[in-house]
Amino acid sequence: MADPNRRHAQNVSGAWFVDTRCISCDTCTDVSPEIFGRDADRKAYVREHRPDEEALFRSALESCPVEAVGDLEDPVSLRVRG
């Protein structure tokens, strides 16, 4: 589950994000290069929040092998620490 407390610094504002546990596997950028970008270390982040591409975002969220992709509006996708 993605941790909103560990959001990648380059995520655009909005509900969708990638946390810092990204392992640079290319899964999310392969699924949706329109939404996800890569930093200098090849870590993914959300570069554009596109509601018209929500199905692709959901596919990336569900495909992430380390569950680093999250949606603040979907509590099931989140790891919230107290």
N, CA, C and O atoms as a printed pandas DataFrame, in Angstrom:
     atom_number atom_name residue_name chain_id  residue_number  x_coord  y_coord  z_coord
0              1         N          MET        A               1    0.830   -1.178    0.000
1              2        CA          MET        A               1    0.000    0.000    0.000
2              3         C          MET        A               1    0.873    1.239    0.000
3              4         O          MET        A               1    1.872    1.305    0.716
4              5         N          ALA        A               2    0.500    2.207   -0.793
5              6        CA          ALA        A               2    1.277    3.443   -0.917
6              7         C          ALA        A               2    1.165    4.273    0.359
7              8         O          ALA        A               2    0.128    4.294    1.020
8              9         N          ASP        A               3    2.250    4.949    0.682
9             10        CA          ASP        A               3    2.312    5.741    1.906
10            11         C          ASP        A               3    2.286    7.228    1.559
11            12         O          ASP        A               3    3.267    7.752    1.029
12            13         N          PRO        A               4    1.186    7.912    1.847
13            14        CA          PRO        A               4    1.096    9.337    1.516
14            15         C          PRO        A               4    2.113   10.184    2.271
15            16         O          PRO        A               4    2.391   11.315    1.872
16            17         N          ASN        A               5    2.667    9.655    3.351
17            18        CA          ASN        A               5    3.698   10.382    4.094
18            19         C          ASN        A               5    5.068   10.295    3.421
19            20         O          ASN        A               5    6.009   10.984    3.816
20            21         N          ARG        A               6    5.169    9.443    2.402
21            22        CA          ARG        A               6    6.438    9.262    1.680
22            23         C          ARG        A               6    6.286    9.625    0.198
23            24         O          ARG        A               6    6.949    9.038   -0.656
24            25         N          ARG        A               7    5.424   10.577   -0.100
25            26        CA          ARG        A               7    5.203   10.992   -1.494
26            27         C          ARG        A               7    6.498   11.482   -2.127
27            28         O          ARG        A               7    7.278   12.198   -1.498
28            29         N          HIS        A               8    6.718   11.093   -3.372
29            30        CA          HIS        A               8    7.859   11.589   -4.138
30            31         C          HIS        A               8    7.704   13.103   -4.286
31            32         O          HIS        A               8    6.605   13.585   -4.558
32            33         N          ALA        A               9    8.777   13.847   -4.112
33            34        CA          ALA        A               9    8.733   15.317   -4.141
34            35         C          ALA        A               9    8.265   15.882   -5.477
35            36         O          ALA        A               9    7.758   17.003   -5.520
36            37         N          GLN        A              10    8.421   15.138   -6.562
37            38        CA          GLN        A              10    8.056   15.653   -7.878
38            39         C          GLN        A              10    6.619   15.351   -8.297
39            40         O          GLN        A              10    6.203   15.750   -9.385
40            41         N          ASN        A              11    5.858   14.658   -7.462
41            42        CA          ASN        A              11    4.452   14.432   -7.794
42            43         C          ASN        A              11    3.747   15.777   -7.958
43            44         O          ASN        A              11    3.991   16.707   -7.188
44            45         N          VAL        A              12    2.871   15.880   -8.962
45            46        CA          VAL        A              12    2.035   17.074   -9.074
46            47         C          VAL        A              12    1.022   17.042   -7.938
47            48         O          VAL        A              12    0.784   15.992   -7.342
48            49         N          SER        A              13    0.435   18.177   -7.644
49            50        CA          SER        A              13   -0.585   18.183   -6.600
50            51         C          SER        A              13   -1.810   17.426   -7.108
51            52         O          SER        A              13   -2.097   17.402   -8.305
52            53         N          GLY        A              14   -2.501   16.827   -6.195
53            54        CA          GLY        A              14   -3.673   16.037   -6.535
54            55         C          GLY        A              14   -3.680   14.748   -5.744
55            56         O          GLY        A              14   -2.775   14.485   -4.952
56            57         N          ALA        A              15   -4.692   13.959   -5.961
57            58        CA          ALA        A              15   -4.882   12.733   -5.180
58            59         C          ALA        A              15   -3.922   11.615   -5.578
59            60         O          ALA        A              15   -3.570   10.783   -4.741
60            61         N          TRP        A              16   -3.496   11.580   -6.830
61            62        CA          TRP        A              16   -2.649   10.495   -7.307
62            63         C          TRP        A              16   -1.199   10.776   -6.963
63            64         O          TRP        A              16   -0.748   11.918   -7.041
64            65         N          PHE        A              17   -0.458    9.723   -6.577
65            66        CA          PHE        A              17    0.955    9.907   -6.240
66            67         C          PHE        A              17    1.719    8.592   -6.321
67            68         O          PHE        A              17    1.137    7.508   -6.375
68            69         N          VAL        A              18    3.042    8.726   -6.327
69            70        CA          VAL        A              18    3.955    7.597   -6.173
70            71         C          VAL        A              18    4.778    7.904   -4.932
71            72         O          VAL        A              18    5.209    9.041   -4.739
72            73         N          ASP        A              19    5.001    6.898   -4.086
73            74        CA          ASP        A              19    5.812    7.154   -2.905
74            75         C          ASP        A              19    7.276    6.790   -3.173
75            76         O          ASP        A              19    7.607    6.263   -4.235
76            77         N          THR        A              20    8.127    7.067   -2.223
77            78        CA          THR        A              20    9.575    6.922   -2.405
78            79         C          THR        A              20   10.059    5.482   -2.390
79            80         O          THR        A              20   11.262    5.241   -2.498
80            81         N          ARG        A              21    9.156    4.518   -2.259
81            82        CA          ARG        A              21    9.560    3.117   -2.314
82            83         C          ARG        A              21    9.659    2.588   -3.747
83            84         O          ARG        A              21    9.950    1.409   -3.949
84            85         N          CYS        A              22    9.423    3.435   -4.730
85            86        CA          CYS        A              22    9.519    3.038   -6.136
86            87         C          CYS        A              22   10.868    2.358   -6.393
87            88         O          CYS        A              22   11.905    2.820   -5.918
88            89         N          ILE        A              23   10.841    1.256   -7.148
89            90        CA          ILE        A              23   12.067    0.508   -7.458
90            91         C          ILE        A              23   12.497    0.669   -8.918
91            92         O          ILE        A              23   13.331   -0.091   -9.410
92            93         N          SER        A              24   11.934    1.645   -9.599
93            94        CA          SER        A              24   12.316    1.939  -10.998
94            95         C          SER        A              24   12.085    0.766  -11.934
95            96         O          SER        A              24   12.925    0.490  -12.791
96            97         N          CYS        A              25   10.975    0.078  -11.792
97            98        CA          CYS        A              25   10.713   -1.110  -12.603
98            99         C          CYS        A              25   10.091   -0.798  -13.963
99           100         O          CYS        A              25   10.016   -1.678  -14.821
100          101         N          ASP        A              26    9.646    0.435  -14.169
101          102        CA          ASP        A              26    9.029    0.881  -15.424
102          103         C          ASP        A              26    7.580    0.443  -15.613
103          104         O          ASP        A              26    6.988    0.759  -16.645
104          105         N          THR        A              27    6.995   -0.263  -14.669
105          106        CA          THR        A              27    5.624   -0.733  -14.835
106          107         C          THR        A              27    4.655    0.417  -15.066
107          108         O          THR        A              27    3.909    0.400  -16.045
108          109         N          CYS        A              28    4.648    1.410  -14.192
109          110        CA          CYS        A              28    3.664    2.493  -14.326
110          111         C          CYS        A              28    3.927    3.346  -15.563
111          112         O          CYS        A              28    2.985    3.775  -16.228
112          113         N          THR        A              29    5.195    3.594  -15.876
113          114        CA          THR        A              29    5.481    4.404  -17.062
114          115         C          THR        A              29    5.192    3.634  -18.347
115          116         O          THR        A              29    4.878    4.243  -19.370
116          117         N          ASP        A              30    5.292    2.321  -18.311
117          118        CA          ASP        A              30    4.900    1.512  -19.471
118          119         C          ASP        A              30    3.388    1.528  -19.652
119          120         O          ASP        A              30    2.896    1.624  -20.776
120          121         N          VAL        A              31    2.647    1.433  -18.544
121          122        CA          VAL        A              31    1.187    1.423  -18.595
122          123         C          VAL        A              31    0.651    2.784  -19.013
123          124         O          VAL        A              31   -0.261    2.866  -19.835
124          125         N          SER        A              32    1.206    3.848  -18.456
125          126        CA          SER        A              32    0.676    5.184  -18.728
126          127         C          SER        A              32    1.761    6.263  -18.716
127          128         O          SER        A              32    1.917    6.973  -17.722
128          129         N          PRO        A              33    2.505    6.387  -19.809
129          130        CA          PRO        A              33    3.535    7.429  -19.872
130          131         C          PRO        A              33    2.955    8.841  -19.872
131          132         O          PRO        A              33    3.679    9.811  -19.649
132          133         N          GLU        A              34    1.651    8.957  -20.123
133          134        CA          GLU        A              34    1.013   10.268  -20.085
134          135         C          GLU        A              34    0.890   10.784  -18.655
135          136         O          GLU        A              34    0.882   11.994  -18.429
136          137         N          ILE        A              35    0.797    9.882  -17.703
137          138        CA          ILE        A              35    0.586   10.244  -16.300
138          139         C          ILE        A              35    1.889   10.213  -15.500
139          140         O          ILE        A              35    2.130   11.094  -14.674
140          141         N          PHE        A              36    2.720    9.215  -15.740
141          142        CA          PHE        A              36    3.911    9.011  -14.918
142          143         C          PHE        A              36    5.177    9.476  -15.614
143          144         O          PHE        A              36    5.355    9.277  -16.816
144          145         N          GLY        A              37    6.052   10.099  -14.837
145          146        CA          GLY        A              37    7.365   10.497  -15.317
146          147         C          GLY        A              37    8.432    9.824  -14.480
147          148         O          GLY        A              37    8.125    9.064  -13.562
148          149         N          ARG        A              38    9.693   10.105  -14.800
149          150        CA          ARG        A              38   10.835    9.544  -14.073
150          151         C          ARG        A              38   11.784   10.667  -13.687
151          152         O          ARG        A              38   11.985   11.613  -14.448
152          153         N          ASP        A              39   12.366   10.555  -12.496
153          154        CA          ASP        A              39   13.353   11.537  -12.076
154          155         C          ASP        A              39   14.740   11.098  -12.545
155          156         O          ASP        A              39   14.861   10.115  -13.275
156          157         N          ALA        A              40   15.778   11.811  -12.137
157          158        CA          ALA        A              40   17.143   11.504  -12.561
158          159         C          ALA        A              40   17.603   10.117  -12.109
159          160         O          ALA        A              40   18.478    9.520  -12.736
160          161         N          ASP        A              41   17.024    9.606  -11.031
161          162        CA          ASP        A              41   17.358    8.265  -10.544
162          163         C          ASP        A              41   16.413    7.196  -11.078
163          164         O          ASP        A              41   16.444    6.050  -10.629
164          165         N          ARG        A              42   15.574    7.576  -12.040
165          166        CA          ARG        A              42   14.593    6.706  -12.685
166          167         C          ARG        A              42   13.440    6.305  -11.767
167          168         O          ARG        A              42   12.717    5.356  -12.071
168          169         N          LYS        A              43   13.258    7.006  -10.660
169          170        CA          LYS        A              43   12.124    6.768   -9.771
170          171         C          LYS        A              43   10.896    7.431  -10.384
171          172         O          LYS        A              43   10.986    8.533  -10.926
172          173         N          ALA        A              44    9.762    6.767  -10.298
173          174        CA          ALA        A              44    8.534    7.289  -10.907
174          175         C          ALA        A              44    7.865    8.319  -10.007
175          176         O          ALA        A              44    8.043    8.330   -8.789
176          177         N          TYR        A              45    7.094    9.177  -10.650
177          178        CA          TYR        A              45    6.253   10.158   -9.967
178          179         C          TYR        A              45    5.091   10.492  -10.887
179          180         O          TYR        A              45    5.152   10.229  -12.088
180          181         N          VAL        A              46    4.033   11.068  -10.332
181          182        CA          VAL        A              46    2.897   11.486  -11.152
182          183         C          VAL        A              46    3.206   12.865  -11.701
183          184         O          VAL        A              46    3.337   13.833  -10.953
184          185         N          ARG        A              47    3.323   12.940  -13.016
185          186        CA          ARG        A              47    3.667   14.224  -13.636
186          187         C          ARG        A              47    2.448   14.977  -14.140
187          188         O          ARG        A              47    2.503   16.186  -14.367
188          189         N          GLU        A              48    1.352   14.259  -14.312
189          190        CA          GLU        A              48    0.119   14.906  -14.766
190          191         C          GLU        A              48   -1.078   14.138  -14.236
191          192         O          GLU        A              48   -1.184   12.926  -14.422
192          193         N          HIS        A              49   -1.966   14.842  -13.587
193          194        CA          HIS        A              49   -3.196   14.238  -13.067
194          195         C          HIS        A              49   -4.253   14.391  -14.158
195          196         O          HIS        A              49   -4.758   15.489  -14.392
196          197         N          ARG        A              50   -4.585   13.283  -14.823
197          198        CA          ARG        A              50   -5.514   13.313  -15.944
198          199         C          ARG        A              50   -6.711   12.426  -15.663
199          200         O          ARG        A              50   -6.660   11.218  -15.896
200          201         N          PRO        A              51   -7.798   13.023  -15.160
201          202        CA          PRO        A              51   -8.986   12.220  -14.856
202          203         C          PRO        A              51   -9.485   11.391  -16.046
203          204         O          PRO        A              51  -10.077   10.329  -15.852
204          205         N          ASP        A              52   -9.251   11.868  -17.270
205          206        CA          ASP        A              52   -9.684   11.114  -18.444
206          207         C          ASP        A              52   -8.857    9.840  -18.643
207          208         O          ASP        A              52   -9.219    8.991  -19.458
208          209         N          GLU        A              53   -7.762    9.702  -17.914
209          210        CA          GLU        A              53   -6.896    8.524  -18.002
210          211         C          GLU        A              53   -6.970    7.673  -16.725
211          212         O          GLU        A              53   -6.044    6.916  -16.433
212          213         N          GLU        A              54   -8.061    7.793  -15.969
213          214        CA          GLU        A              54   -8.155    7.091  -14.691
214          215         C          GLU        A              54   -8.026    5.581  -14.832
215          216         O          GLU        A              54   -7.439    4.939  -13.961
216          217         N          ALA        A              55   -8.549    5.000  -15.888
217          218        CA          ALA        A              55   -8.440    3.547  -16.069
218          219         C          ALA        A              55   -6.977    3.118  -16.177
219          220         O          ALA        A              55   -6.589    2.088  -15.626
220          221         N          LEU        A              56   -6.169    3.903  -16.882
221          222        CA          LEU        A              56   -4.747    3.576  -16.981
222          223         C          LEU        A              56   -4.040    3.779  -15.646
223          224         O          LEU        A              56   -3.166    2.994  -15.280
224          225         N          PHE        A              57   -4.418    4.835  -14.915
225          226        CA          PHE        A              57   -3.838    5.051  -13.591
226          227         C          PHE        A              57   -4.158    3.860  -12.690
227          228         O          PHE        A              57   -3.274    3.358  -11.997
228          229         N          ARG        A              58   -5.401    3.407  -12.690
229          230        CA          ARG        A              58   -5.810    2.263  -11.859
230          231         C          ARG        A              58   -5.027    1.011  -12.236
231          232         O          ARG        A              58   -4.640    0.229  -11.368
232          233         N          SER        A              59   -4.798    0.823  -13.526
233          234        CA          SER        A              59   -4.027   -0.326  -13.974
234          235         C          SER        A              59   -2.598   -0.258  -13.429
235          236         O          SER        A              59   -2.050   -1.266  -12.982
236          237         N          ALA        A              60   -2.004    0.926  -13.468
237          238        CA          ALA        A              60   -0.652    1.102  -12.922
238          239         C          ALA        A              60   -0.641    0.875  -11.414
239          240         O          ALA        A              60    0.267    0.229  -10.890
240          241         N          LEU        A              61   -1.635    1.397  -10.721
241          242        CA          LEU        A              61   -1.736    1.229   -9.269
242          243         C          LEU        A              61   -1.791   -0.256   -8.921
243          244         O          LEU        A              61   -1.083   -0.716   -8.026
244          245         N          GLU        A              62   -2.627   -0.996   -9.625
245          246        CA          GLU        A              62   -2.799   -2.415   -9.343
246          247         C          GLU        A              62   -1.603   -3.262   -9.783
247          248         O          GLU        A              62   -1.399   -4.359   -9.263
248          249         N          SER        A              63   -0.813   -2.765  -10.736
249          250        CA          SER        A              63    0.321   -3.512  -11.265
250          251         C          SER        A              63    1.634   -3.256  -10.541
251          252         O          SER        A              63    2.581   -4.024  -10.709
252          253         N          CYS        A              64    1.714   -2.208   -9.750
253          254        CA          CYS        A              64    2.974   -1.848   -9.087
254          255         C          CYS        A              64    3.418   -2.978   -8.155
255          256         O          CYS        A              64    2.689   -3.335   -7.228
256          257         N          PRO        A              65    4.604   -3.543   -8.390
257          258        CA          PRO        A              65    5.036   -4.686   -7.589
258          259         C          PRO        A              65    5.353   -4.357   -6.129
259          260         O          PRO        A              65    5.377   -5.255   -5.287
260          261         N          VAL        A              66    5.596   -3.088   -5.823
261          262        CA          VAL        A              66    5.897   -2.703   -4.432
262          263         C          VAL        A              66    4.813   -1.814   -3.836
263          264         O          VAL        A              66    4.991   -1.251   -2.756
264          265         N          GLU        A              67    3.690   -1.687   -4.539
265          266        CA          GLU        A              67    2.543   -0.890   -4.090
266          267         C          GLU        A              67    2.937    0.546   -3.746
267          268         O          GLU        A              67    2.510    1.086   -2.725
268          269         N          ALA        A              68    3.752    1.158   -4.601
269          270        CA          ALA        A              68    4.202    2.532   -4.377
270          271         C          ALA        A              68    3.278    3.566   -5.012
271          272         O          ALA        A              68    3.464    4.764   -4.802
272          273         N          VAL        A              69    2.295    3.129   -5.777
273          274        CA          VAL        A              69    1.349    4.032   -6.431
274          275         C          VAL        A              69    0.098    4.120   -5.558
275          276         O          VAL        A              69   -0.451    3.101   -5.140
276          277         N          GLY        A              70   -0.348    5.354   -5.289
277          278        CA          GLY        A              70   -1.508    5.519   -4.423
278          279         C          GLY        A              70   -2.460    6.600   -4.887
279          280         O          GLY        A              70   -2.139    7.416   -5.751
280          281         N          ASP        A              71   -3.628    6.581   -4.297
281          282        CA          ASP        A              71   -4.684    7.544   -4.589
282          283         C          ASP        A              71   -5.277    7.983   -3.256
283          284         O          ASP        A              71   -5.869    7.175   -2.540
284          285         N          LEU        A              72   -5.119    9.253   -2.923
285          286        CA          LEU        A              72   -5.616    9.766   -1.651
286          287         C          LEU        A              72   -7.122    9.616   -1.501
287          288         O          LEU        A              72   -7.636    9.634   -0.383
288          289         N          GLU        A              73   -7.828    9.470   -2.603
289          290        CA          GLU        A              73   -9.283    9.304   -2.558
290          291         C          GLU        A              73   -9.708    7.835   -2.481
291          292         O          GLU        A              73  -10.901    7.531   -2.471
292          293         N          ASP        A              74   -8.741    6.936   -2.428
293          294        CA          ASP        A              74   -9.015    5.500   -2.361
294          295         C          ASP        A              74   -8.286    4.917   -1.154
295          296         O          ASP        A              74   -7.139    4.489   -1.286
296          297         N          PRO        A              75   -8.919    4.890    0.015
297          298        CA          PRO        A              75   -8.262    4.433    1.230
298          299         C          PRO        A              75   -7.678    3.022    1.134
299          300         O          PRO        A              75   -6.718    2.712    1.839
300          301         N          VAL        A              76   -8.225    2.174    0.291
301          302        CA          VAL        A              76   -7.718    0.817    0.137
302          303         C          VAL        A              76   -6.295    0.837   -0.415
303          304         O          VAL        A              76   -5.515   -0.072   -0.129
304          305         N          SER        A              77   -5.943    1.851   -1.195
305          306        CA          SER        A              77   -4.614    1.911   -1.817
306          307         C          SER        A              77   -3.559    2.528   -0.898
307          308         O          SER        A              77   -2.396    2.634   -1.286
308          309         N          LEU        A              78   -3.944    2.934    0.308
309          310        CA          LEU        A              78   -3.048    3.711    1.170
310          311         C          LEU        A              78   -2.574    2.960    2.405
311          312         O          LEU        A              78   -3.277    2.115    2.961
312          313         N          ARG        A              79   -1.378    3.294    2.807
313          314        CA          ARG        A              79   -0.848    2.868    4.100
314          315         C          ARG        A              79   -0.765    4.131    4.933
315          316         O          ARG        A              79    0.083    4.988    4.687
316          317         N          VAL        A              80   -1.626    4.246    5.899
317          318        CA          VAL        A              80   -1.670    5.447    6.730
318          319         C          VAL        A              80   -1.073    5.105    8.091
319          320         O          VAL        A              80   -1.519    4.185    8.776
320          321         N          ARG        A              81   -0.078    5.854    8.449
321          322        CA          ARG        A              81    0.568    5.638    9.744
322          323         C          ARG        A              81    0.034    6.642   10.743
323          324         O          ARG        A              81   -0.147    7.820   10.436
324          325         N          GLY        A              82   -0.214    6.148   11.950
325          326        CA          GLY        A              82   -0.768    6.985   12.985
326          327         C          GLY        A              82    0.234    7.835   13.711
327          328         O          GLY        A              82   -0.134    8.587   14.614
